[in-house]
Amino acid sequence: MRVAVLLWLMLIAGAARAERVVTLAPHLAELVCAAGACDQLVGRVDYSDYPARVPTLPSVGNAFSLNVEAVLALRPDLIVSWDGGTPAATVGQLQRFGLKVLPIRVNALDDIETALLQLGRRLGTEAAARREAQQYREQIAALRQRYAGVRRLRVFYQIEAEPIFTINRDSPISQALALCGGDNVFADLPRLAGALGREAVLASDPDVVIWGAQDASAAIEAFWRRWPQARATRLDNLYAVDADTLARSTPRLVQGVTQLCAALDQARARIKAD
């Protein structure tokens, strides 16, 4: 009986390891790899570029426009979708073809740990996923402890120069700001990401402006340099950070948060000296 149970467990593990996985967002490919299942990944969408194996895989479109024929050609056993990002019509179409779809939602910093454990269970890599999740949890906890009680700063996180976009409180980026002692000046926007008028942005007069170095960095900085009377410009509290680590909801977010916190530390020093 014990041998039969052992054989059954081995068959389950073998089946899980045999899965052919396609991910429908860049952060999902990275999460699958972080959970220890990179060798099960057979397809990805555009801009999926980490770790090194991922961009060598065939692309099946982008996060919002999928080539279903390309997906079917890869004969996947599992599609990992972006819950809240992948269009519902796309998910429905894949399911009508009989494909299994696993939605993964990451709205908060702590959701990354949950996503890793969820993927580990589904892909048969629980031990690797638990190790990665524990390391991430400990690193985030250490950052929270380090920045508890620091002086709060009013921060504007800018995406693009024209039109200007930003994020609300539900974005992991906004939560990263909060961890570092920053208050998102547009936290109350009704949508996760939205466009803003120039007047509204300037009227918010933040202490600090942060943007992704990959998001039209030169144009964003040039915008703020045109307004020397703005508090952030006057104090030179204009900072570009690595958007790939900060904007992607994966364990590498720790690197992005660390860089973000360092920028806000520098901003506090400049405000103190003013």
C-alpha positions, -999 to +999 in steps of 0.1 A: +000+000+000+028+024+009+046+016-023+014+023-043+010+057-026+046+065-033+042+056-070+010+077-072+028+107-057+057+103-082+033+102-111+017+134-099+051+151-096+061+138-130+029+151-146+034+185-130+070+188-141+059+178-177+036+209-180+041+232-209+034+267-197+026+299-215+025+332-196+005+362-207+025+391-191+062+398-186+060+396-148+042+362-150+071+347-169+095+360-143+073+347-115+071+312-130+109+311-132+112+325-096+089+296-085+114+271-099+095+262-131+115+281-158+121+248-176+084+243-180+079+276-197+074+273-235+059+306-245+056+342-234+044+376-246+064+406-258+087+424-234+092+393-213+129+395-209+140+381-175+156+358-167+179+351-196+161+320-209+127+338-212+134+361-243+147+330-262+112+315-261+086+321-288+063+351-283+025+347-287+017+384-289+015+410-262-002+413-228-034+428-244-034+413-279-028+375-281-021+354-312-043+324-302-030+303-331+006+308-318-006+297-284-022+265-297+009+257-317+029+254-285+005+227-271+004+242-236-009+224-206-014+256-187-018+293-195-009+317-167-030+348-171-028+383-156-058+386-134-069+422-138-048+427-170-055+399-195-088+408-213-116+386-202-125+379-238-090+364-243-093+342-213-127+330-225-114+322-260-085+301-246-109+282-223-132+275-253-103+257-269-101+235-238-070+252-224-065+254-186-060+290-175-045+300-141-052+336-132-025+353-110-033+386-093-007+408-077-021+441-063-001+444-032+035+438-022+026+407-001+007+392-031+041+383-047+047+358-019+012+344-024+017+342-062+049+323-058+033+297-035+003+294-058+025+287-088+047+263-069+017+242-059+003+242-095+036+235-112+050+209-088+079+231-076+067+238-041+100+236-023+117+261-047+087+284-045+087+283-007+123+292-005+119+322-029+087+333-011+104+332+023+134+352+011+112+378-005+090+380+027+121+385+049+136+412+026+104+432+025+099+429+063+135+442+068+127+472+046+095+479+064+113+478+097+141+501+085+117+528+071+091+527+098+087+561+114+107+581+087+096+616+077+067+613+053+071+629+018+045+638-008+055+620-039+043+620-075+051+589-096+051+599-133+047+576-163+054+593-196+058+630-203+028+636-227+002+627-218+012+624-182+001+591-165+003+580-129-010+552-106-034+551-076-030+535-042-038+500-056-006+498-075+023+479-059+044+509-069+022+531-047+026+506-019+064+506-024+063+544-020+043+540+013+069+515+026+097+540+019+078+568+037+062+584+006+026+594+002+013+591-034-003+625-042-027+609-066-036+578-045-073+585-048-075+582-085-105+561-095-085+538-117-053+519-112-036+540-138-049+572-154-040+603-174-036+637-158-037+673-170-006+695-166-024+719-143-035+691-119+001+678-117+016+712-110-011+720-085-002+689-065+033+704-059+049+673-046+081+671-025+095+645-048+090+633-084+099+598-093+097+581-127+110+550-144+143+554-162+127+535-191+097+558-193+107+587-215+132+597-188+147+627-205+113+641-215+099+638-180+129+656-164+127+683-191+090+689-182+099+695-146+129+717-154+105+741-172+089+748-138+117+759-115+092+773-090+078+737-084+090+725-050+105+692-063+124+711-091+136+738-067+150+711-043+163+690-072+142+661-059+137+646-094+147+609-095+147+582-122+146+547-109+148+513-126+112+506-138+119+470-146+125+461-110+100+485-095+071+481-119+072+443-123+055+424-095+082+398-089+108+391-062+131+416-080+107+443-067+129+442-036+157+458-057+134+484-070+120+493-035+156+495-022+165+520-049+133+539-044+139+542-006+174+555-013+160+582-035+136+593-008+164+593+017+183+617-005+152+638-009+148+641+029+183+652+032+178+680+007+145+691+023+163+692+057+190+713+043+166+737+026 
